[in-house]
Amino acid sequence: MIFDVPSIAPQHREKFQEELIKANLKHWKPFVIITVFMEIFLILLMMVFARLDPAKNYNIFIILHGSFLVGTLLVWGVALYYLSKLKQGFHWPSNRMQNLILFWNLIVLIWGAVFALYQHGFYGQLTTFMVIMLVTSFIFLIPWPKMLIPPIISTLILFAGLYFIEPSLKIRIENYLLFSIFVFCSCCINLTNYTRFVDRMNSLFDISEKTTLLVESNDRLTKEISARKHYQQQLELANEQLAAISSLDALTGIPNRRKLEESLTDMWNCAQLKQTSITIMIIDIDSFKLYNDTYGHIAGDYCLQLVAGALQKCVRKNTDLIARFGGEEFVFAALGLEEKDAFNVGEKIRQTIEALRIDHDDPAVCSRVTASIGITWLIPAEKDNVQEALIRADLAMYEAKHTGRNQVKATYQL
């Protein structure tokens, strides 16, 4: 339907009013500039005509054009004041500015009607009013049904004036019909422009809402992803900590037997692949059962912790392996050592443990805690396996114990 004007959602009405005022002021500005220059030109022209033809009354035209010029400047001054306040962040109630635009439209059309009536009496035509109505219908965007007020009131004034200045009934009826059709067309133009503006703003509001929802969804999704990453990192860290705890000996803090088996297998495979040497040592604290029986299990645990700490100082970080094998036994493993270097490392470990100077009442050896160490050194062939190498190191360790303890014994290639 022609009068079916789309509505604006309540949450967008304030913003819509602001945009409507901005659009009207944007269209109004060139109209004001053209009007000011044109009215000044017409006033000067009427003054020239008045001098050239004093018999005709041009003063009324000068008054009409002058009043229109002054009114235009006054109303536009109010509009500029509104714009300056708007830029400063001050918001007038939007209905005030809309009423000012409506009032100005009404004044323009009433002025056009009065001017047309006088012009009709002077020249016998009413084109001025039609031109002004056509221009304002394109320039101003006035909500329905307020848009009907200026053309209807000004047209009624024009109709009333014609009744007194036009003696011919036929001409009056023709003008009434002509202006009725023209007013209807003008209102249709204004309504069409306003409806298009409302549709365009509704589309912009819809896009803005969808964009806002999309941004909010994206932010929410980003936060969820960030939270999941955080939880994933915490989970991975917890798993790493759990894996580290499960692979470490609770008492000494060095790798336990399970970690030893995994790491030793990897080192063995690496030695086979690169055909490099692997050194395996089994380190056993001498007479540790007697130490526990003499000093107690708490002292025994502390002794194991001291020995483990000393062993860690004897290994190369990231290459050598030191682990608790069980009870008072420890295992050392290294890649790439020469035969004599392997024995020297074993001797260094033995001396380091003895240098701890942990008291031990064992007259069979000495008065301090010592260790017997068995070494096996080899370049593993395909037929060799890590378990046999451990057995050889264990046998060498028992040989060290049976031949006096606190010494290093070695076996070489299987």
N, C-alpha and C positions, 0 to 999 in steps of 0.2 A: 504493500500500500504506500501511497505517496507521503502520507503523514505518519508512517510507522517509523519513529525515530528510535534507534538503538539506545539502550541505557548503559550507564557506567556503574560498575560494581562499587558498593559503598566504600571499600578500602582504597579506591583509586580516585574518588571524587575530588578530594583536595588537590591532588597532583594534576588532575584533568583541568580544574579551574585555573591553576597556574599556567598550564600550557596553552589554554584557550586565550588567556589574557596576553601572553607573549605573542601568540599568533596574530591577534587583533592589533597589538601595538606594532608588530613587524609590518603588517599590511597598511596600517594607518600612517606610518612615517612618510612614505613617498607621496601619499595623498595630501598630507599636510603641506609638504614642501611645494608640490605643484599648485595647491590651492593658494598659498601665500603669495607666490610669484604671480599667479594668474589674477588674483584679486587686486594686487598692487598695480598690475598692468591695466586692468579694467578701470580702476579708479582714475588713473592718470588719463586713460583714453576718454572716459566720461567728462573729465575736466576740460580736455581739449575740445570735445564736441560741444560742451556747454558754452565755450567761448566762441566757437564757430557758428553755432545756431542758438542764440539766446532765447528764441521763441519757444523752443521745446524745453520741457522740464527734465533736465538730466540730473538735477540734485537728488531726486529720490533714488536714482540708480547709485549715485555716489554714497548715499546713506546706507542703502542695502548692502552694497559691496563692502563698505567700511565696517558695518556691524558684523558681517560674516567674517571678515578678516580678524577683527578684535576677538570675537568669540572663538575662532579657531586657535588663535595664539594662547588665549586663556586656558582653554581645555587641554591643549597640548602641553602647556606648562605644568598643569596638574599631573598629566601622564608622565612627563619627564621626572617630576618629583617622586612619583611612585617608583619609577625605574631606579632612581638613585637610592631610594630606601631599600629596594629589593636587593640591590648589589651589596648593601651594607648588612644584609641579613635580617632586616626588619620586614615583617610580613603584614601587610594590610589584610583585613578580611576581604576575600576574593569577591564577595558580592558587591562591595563598594565600587571596585574598579569595573565590574560588569555593568553596574547601574550607570556609572559615568559614561561608558561606551554606548549603552542604550540611550541615555539622555542626549549624548552628542548626535547619535543617529537621528533621533527624533527632532532635535533642533535643526539639523541640516535639511531634513525633508520639509519641516514647517517653513523654514526660510525659503526652500525651493518652491513651495506652494505659493507663498506670498509673492515671491519674485515672479513666478509664472503668471499669477493673476494680474499683477501690474503690467507685465510684459504683454499679456493677452490684450489688455486694454490699449497698450501702446502700439504693439505690432500685430496683434490678432493671432498669436500662437502660444502653445503651452509646452514647447519642446524642452525648456530648461528643467522643468519638474521631472519629465521622463528620463532625461539624461542623468540627473542627480540620483533618482531612485535606482536606475540601472547600475550606476557606479557603486553606490552604497551596498546594493545587494551582493555584489561581487567582493567588496572589500571586507565587510564586517561579518563575523561569525557570531550570531546571536542565538541562544537556545530557543527551542520551541516550547511554548507558544509566544514567548516575549517578542520574537521577531515580527509578529503581526502588529505590534503596537505602533511603531513609527509610520509604516506605510498607511495603515488604516486611519490614524488620526490626521495625518497630513492630507490624505485624500479627501476625508470628510471636510476639512477646512477648504480644500480646493473646490469641492462640490458646492459648498455653501457660498463661496465667493463668486463662483460662476453664475449662481442664481441671480446675483445682484448686478453683475457687470455684463452678462450676455443676454440680450433681449430675445434672441431667437431660440425658441423651444427646441427646434430641430437640432441646432448646433449644440445646445446643452445636452440633449439626449445622446448625441453622437460622442461628445466628450466624456459623458458619464460611462457609456459602454466601453469606450477606448481605454479610459483610465482604470476601469474595473478589471478589464482583461490584463492591462499592464501591471496592475498591483498584484493580481494573481500570479502572473509569470515571475514577477520580481520575488514574491514570497517563495515560489517553487525553486528559484535559483538559490536563494538564501538557504532554504531548507536542504537542498541537495548538497551545497557546500558544507553546511554544518554536519549533515549525516556522514559525509565522506570523512570529515575531520574526526568525528566520533569513532567511526570504524577504524580509521588509521590509529587513533590513540588506543583503542581496545586491542588492536593487533600488537602495538608496542608494549602495552601492559602485559598481554599474554606472553609475549616473548621474554619480557623482563621477569615474569613469575617463573617461567620454565627455566630461564637462565639461572635465577636464584636457587630454584630447586636443584638444578644440575650442579651448581657450585656447592650447595649444602651437601648434596649426596656425595660429590667428589671429596669434599672435606671430611665427611663422615667416613667414607671408604678409605681415605688416606690415613685417618686416625686409626681405623680398624686394622689396616695393613701394618701401620707403625706399631700398634699394640701387639699384633700377632708376631711381627718380627722381634719385638722386645721379648715376648714370651718364648719365642723360638730360640732366641739367643740365651735366655735364662735356662731353657730346657737343655740346650746344647752344653752350656757351661756346667749345669748340674750333672749331665751325663758324663762330661769330661772329668768332673770332680769325682763322680762315682766310679768311673773307670780307673782313675788314678788311685782312689782309695782301695778299690778291689785288687789293684795290682801291686800295692805296697804292703810291706810287713807292718803290722800294727805296732809292734814293739820298737823296731829299729828305724822305721821310716824309709828303708831301702826296698827295692823290688823283692816281691815274695817268690815262692817256688813256681807259681803259675806264670808269672811274668818272666821268670827265668827261662822256663821251657819255651815260651813263645819267642823271646829275644834270642836265645841260644840257637834255636832252629833257624831263625832268619840269618844269624851270623854264619852258621854252618853252610847254608845254601849259598850265601854270598861268597864264602871262601871257596866252595866247589866251583861256582861260576867263574870267578876271577882267578882261580888256581893260586890263591895266596894262603899264607899260613894262618892257623887259628891256634891260640893258646888257651887251655882250660886248666884252672887251678881249683882244687878243693882245699879249703882252709878250715882246720878243726882246732878249737881251743883245747889245749891240753888239760886233762884231769878236771873237766868242767863239772862233772857230777860231784866230785870231792869239794869243789869250790862252793857249789850250791848247798851241800850238806854242812859245810863249815860256816859259811857266811849268811846263808838263807837265800830264798828265791828272789827277794827284792834286790839284794846285792847282786845276785846272778843276772837279773834283768838289766840292771845298771851297767854291769860289766859288758853284756852283749851290745848295749847302746854305744858304749865307749869304743868297742872294737869296730862296730859298723861305721862310726864316724871316722875312725882312723883309716879304715879301708877306702872310704870315699875320697880321702885326700891322696890316695896312691893311684887313682885311675885317671885316664884321660877323658875329659868330658866329651860327650856325644859320640865317642868311639868305643870305649871300654865298657864292660858290664860288671857290676858287683851286685850280688843278690844273696839273700838268706836262703840256704838250702834246706834247713830244718834243724831245730835244736841249737847246738853250738857250732854248726857247720855253715860255711859261706862258700860261694862260688865266684871266681873271677874269670872273665873271658875277654880276649882281645884279638884283633885281627892284625896281620902284617908284621908281627914281631919276629926277629931272628931268634935262633935257638938260644944263644948266649944271653940275648936281651930278655927272653922269657924267664930264664933262670934268675937273672939279676932283679927282675921285677918281683919274683917270688921272694927272693932274699930281702928286698927292700920292705915288702909287706911284713915279713917275719920280724924284722928289726923294728918296724913302726909299732907293731903290737907290743913287743917287749918294752919299747921305750915309753909305753903308757904308764909303766911302773905301778901296775895294779897288784897289790899284795895278794899272795897266794901261798898258803902253807902246804907246799908239796915238795918235800925233801928229795923226791926222785928226780926232779928237774932243777928248779931254782925257787927263789922266794917271790917270784912275780908271775903274773899270767903270761903264758907263751902260747904259741900255735905251731902245729905241724902242718906242712903244706905239701900236697902232691900235685905235680904238673904233668900234663901231657901236651906235646907240641907236634903238629903235623900239618901237611898240606893235604886236605881230604880228597881222596879219589872217589870214583863213583861207587865202589864196593864198600867204602867206609860209611859209618853212621855215627851220629852224635852220642847215642847211648853207650856204644863201645868206648868212645873217647872218655866219657864220664867215668866208666868203670876203670879204665886205665889210670885216670887221675886219682880215683878213689884208692886203687891198689898202691899207687905211689905214696899217697898220704898215709896209709896204714904201714907202709915200709918205714916212713919217717918216724912214726910213733914207736914201732917195734925196735928201732935202732937208736932210741934215746930221746925222742921228742925234740921240740924246739929246733927243727931243721927243715930243709927243703929237699925233696927227692923228685926226680924228673924221669919221665919216659918220653921217647920221641916217636918217630914215624911208626904207625901200626904195621 
